[in-house]
Amino acid sequence: MTSQIEKVRLFRSLHVPRDPLVLYNIWDAGSALSVARGGAKAIATGSWAMAAAQGYSDGEKLPLDDALRAVARIVNSVDMPVGVDFEGGYASDLHELRQNVSDLLALGVAGLNFEDQVVDGPGLYSIEDQVARLRAVREATDASGVPAFINARTDVFLKAAPTVDHAGLLDEALAREAAYAAAGADGFFVPGLTDKALIRRICEAATLPVNVMIRGTVQDVRDMTTLGVARVSFGPAPYIGLMSALEQEARALVPVA
């Protein structure tokens, strides 16, 4: 079996602008195995889907112990890099954050998403506060001896009001990218940004590999490739699609009393 360090190195090497790592997000060991059999180069969880699969809503409502148990089963089911959507690290306190990240790394993961929205709170952490949090995450990886890939997620676009022009948020997003890179992040994730011209501008200006989230098709993935994206993920879309199909089949096949 490939060692954790080797998986981290492989995971890191797969983030290539214009040749992106495509991550069809999963939620448990069974879905991880299915995606692996489908030819995936790496596995990535989605927090929304993991929570929903256990009857919880997103936003760290899935208890941490339950989330870690699910991650352990996923890691043990596939011999490839696993990235975990760790939301806000289940902590606001930096000491607790370091411990939670250490517990996650001990399961054998290769990377984690770490977001800048305040879970169950208003808005986003300030750049200064999020930099301190990212440094705590990096300190945990350094202390563990596992140089896990930290995918720094900004919710600048995702949390914007529907009437807000995303072009006007570009400067803030790029300021966060620069600060997060300096704090030790390895990737920059911009969920909620779908405008192709703006995605291209982010990719051209960022120093970190850029991750976008799509719902999409093969053509959508190809479009992201031409824009300079280094990582494409699907968030909750795979789970929602599969559960919708399951519901439709049940409606058609289960006898109605």
Buried (B, 14 or more C-beta within 10 A) or exposed (E): EEEBEEBBBBBBEBBEBEEBBBBBBBBBBEBBBBBBEEEBBBBBBBBBBBBBBBEBEBBBBBEBEEBBEBBBBBBBBBEBBBBBBBBBBBBBEBEEBBBBBBBBBEBBBBBBBBBBBBBEEEEBBEBEEBBBBBBBBBBBBEEBEBBBBBBBBBBBBBBBEEEEEBEEBBEBBBEBBBBBBEBBBBBBBBBBBBBEEBBBBBBEBBEBBBBBBBEBEEEBBEBBBEBBBBBBBBBBBBBBEBBEEEEEEEEEEEEEE
